[in-house]
């Protein structure tokens, strides 16, 4: 585990491995919230939400899409 603290004046710096941080954050989400290796077939506007259609036929209603520009 890569956690260290260093004081420089009034500033404190902490470092943690990215994988450990992602796992800790993911563990706070409901099961099935994060989908890995899913292929997006289409994104549909629906009011303030968006509907994501995956290539396996799954649809997901969401408010936020990360890197949406790359999906179009």
C-alpha positions, 0 to 999 in steps of 0.5 A, spaced: 500 500 500 502 506 497 500 511 502 505 517 505 504 523 508 509 529 507 508 536 510 511 542 507 509 548 511 502 548 512 500 543 506 500 536 507 500 531 501 497 524 501 498 519 496 495 513 495 495 507 489 489 509 484 487 502 484 486 502 491 482 509 491 477 506 485 476 500 489 474 504 495 469 508 491 466 503 487 465 499 494 460 505 496 456 504 490 450 499 489 452 493 485 451 493 478 452 500 478 459 500 474 459 496 467 466 494 464 467 493 457 460 495 455 460 497 448 455 503 447 450 502 441 447 509 441 445 514 446 438 517 446 436 524 449 430 523 454 428 530 457 434 531 462 436 524 462 439 520 457 438 513 455 444 509 453 443 503 449 448 497 449 450 492 444 447 487 448 440 490 448 441 493 455 438 500 456 441 504 462 437 511 464 442 516 466 443 523 468 451 523 467 455 520 461 463 521 462 466 522 455 460 523 451 463 526 446 468 520 444 461 516 444 458 520 438 
